[in-house]
Amino acid sequence: MTTHASGHGSATGTYRLWKKLSGSAPGRGLFSLGFSLKAPYFRTVFPRIRVAEPGRAVVRIGDWWGVRNHIGTFHVIAALNGAEAAMGMLCESTVPTSHRWLPRGMRADYPTKSTGGLTVTATAEFPDFSTITRETGGQLVTLDIALIDDAGNEPVHAEIDVWISAKKS
């Protein structure tokens, strides 16, 4: 198993832009704004990309009235929008342009109430992309998504299955 796309295609435009802008707080803010415009439902949680590298992505979603439920805690669907944002950045920074990725399913557990905003970390062990060809078919990869609140608790934990396949030549 490999955690990066080295040697198998080039970096996506999204990941190249991240690498260009991520060196400063204003650059990360500008990138996060653009990322939210690319997937409009992300704007419901205002994800701020903190880390995007092959095998790992970290997104911060703040606590504000628009993400709270009727009991005043982080709504699980809002948290899962953050999980989707982290999943997207992880795939964009890991899957080479010779391949495509598509979310196939999600499982979530929300065992406790949240306190404050959430730091969302997506990780996965990706296969050697050279083994995923048009002839061999695709491969399902499960991403682990940890959502940690400001008190250090994990009120939500998710797994997102992503289908990786080779693009047509």
C-alpha positions in Angstrom: 0.0 0.0 0.0 1.1 3.5 -0.7 -0.1 6.8 0.6 0.8 9.0 -2.3 0.6 9.3 -6.0 4.2 9.7 -6.8 5.2 8.3 -10.2 1.6 7.6 -11.3 0.3 10.7 -13.1 0.5 14.3 -12.0 -1.0 16.3 -9.2 -4.5 17.6 -9.7 -5.1 21.3 -10.3 -6.7 21.6 -6.9 -3.7 20.1 -5.2 -1.3 22.3 -7.2 -3.2 25.4 -6.3 -3.2 24.3 -2.6 0.5 24.0 -2.7 0.9 27.4 -4.2 -1.5 29.2 -1.7 -1.0 27.2 1.5 2.1 29.0 2.7 0.2 31.9 4.3 -3.0 32.4 6.3 -4.5 34.7 3.5 -3.6 32.1 0.9 -5.2 29.3 2.8 -8.3 31.5 3.3 -8.5 32.2 -0.4 -8.1 28.6 -1.3 -10.8 27.5 1.3 -13.2 30.1 -0.2 -12.6 28.8 -3.7 -12.9 25.2 -2.5 -16.3 26.0 -1.0 -17.4 27.6 -4.3 -16.5 24.4 -6.2 -18.8 22.3 -4.0 -21.6 24.7 -3.0 -22.9 22.6 -0.1 -19.6 23.0 1.7 -20.5 26.7 2.2 -23.0 25.5 4.8 -20.1 24.8 7.2 -17.4 27.2 5.9 -14.6 24.6 5.8 -11.1 26.0 6.3 -8.4 23.8 4.8 -5.5 23.4 7.2 -3.5 20.5 5.7 -3.6 18.8 2.4 -0.9 16.3 1.6 -0.9 12.8 0.1 -2.6 10.5 2.6 -3.9 13.2 5.0 -6.1 16.2 5.0 -7.2 18.5 7.9 -10.2 20.8 7.7 -11.5 23.2 10.4 -15.2 23.9 10.7 -16.2 26.5 13.3 -19.0 26.6 15.7 -21.8 29.1 14.8 -25.6 29.1 15.0 -25.9 27.7 11.4 -24.3 24.4 12.3 -26.1 23.8 15.6 -29.0 21.5 16.2 -32.1 22.1 18.5 -30.0 21.2 21.6 -27.2 23.6 20.8 -24.6 21.1 19.7 -22.9 20.6 16.3 -25.5 19.0 14.0 -24.2 15.7 12.7 -25.1 16.5 9.1 -23.1 19.7 9.3 -20.2 17.7 10.8 -20.5 15.2 7.9 -20.4 18.1 5.4 -17.0 18.8 7.0 -16.1 15.1 6.7 -16.9 15.3 3.0 -14.7 18.4 2.6 -11.8 16.6 4.2 -12.4 13.6 2.0 -12.4 15.7 -1.1 -9.1 17.4 -0.2 -7.5 14.0 0.8 -8.5 12.5 -2.6 -7.4 15.6 -4.5 -4.0 15.6 -2.9 -3.5 11.8 -3.2 -5.2 10.4 -6.3 -3.2 11.1 -9.5 -4.7 12.7 -12.5 -4.5 9.4 -14.3 -7.3 8.1 -12.0 -10.6 9.3 -10.8 -12.3 9.0 -7.4 -16.0 8.9 -6.5 -17.5 8.6 -3.0 -19.6 5.4 -2.7 -20.8 5.4 0.9 -20.5 6.8 4.3 -20.9 5.4 7.8 -21.1 7.7 10.9 -21.2 7.3 14.6 -21.9 10.2 16.9 -21.5 8.9 20.5 -21.3 12.2 22.4 -22.2 15.9 22.3 -19.8 18.4 20.8 -18.2 21.4 22.5 -17.2 24.1 20.1 -15.9 23.8 16.5 -14.5 20.7 14.9 -11.2 19.7 13.5 -11.7 17.1 10.8 -8.9 14.8 9.8 -9.2 12.4 6.9 -6.6 9.7 6.4 -6.3 6.6 4.3 -3.9 4.0 3.0 -4.2 4.2 -0.8 -3.1 1.3 -3.1 -0.3 1.5 -5.6 -2.2 3.3 -8.4 -0.3 1.5 -11.1 -2.2 -1.7 -10.1 -5.6 0.1 -10.8 -5.9 -0.1 -14.6 -8.9 -0.2 -17.0 -8.2 -3.9 -17.3 -8.1 -4.7 -13.6 -11.0 -2.4 -12.7 -11.4 -0.1 -9.8 -10.7 -0.5 -6.1 -12.7 0.6 -3.0 -10.7 2.6 -0.5 -12.1 3.4 3.0 -11.1 6.8 4.4 -11.0 7.3 8.2 -12.5 10.6 9.3 -11.9 11.8 12.8 -13.9 14.8 14.0 -12.4 16.3 17.2 -14.1 19.2 19.0 -12.5 22.0 20.9 -12.6 20.1 24.2 -10.7 17.2 22.6 -13.6 14.9 22.3 -14.6 12.9 19.2 -18.4 13.6 18.9 -18.5 12.2 15.4 -16.4 9.5 13.7 -17.0 8.6 10.0 -15.7 6.3 7.3 -16.2 7.3 3.7 -15.8 4.7 0.9 -14.2 6.0 -2.3 -14.1 4.1 -5.6 -10.8 4.6 -7.4 -10.6 3.8 -11.1 -8.3 4.5 -14.0 -9.4 7.2 -16.5 -9.9 6.3 -20.1 -6.7 7.0 -22.1 
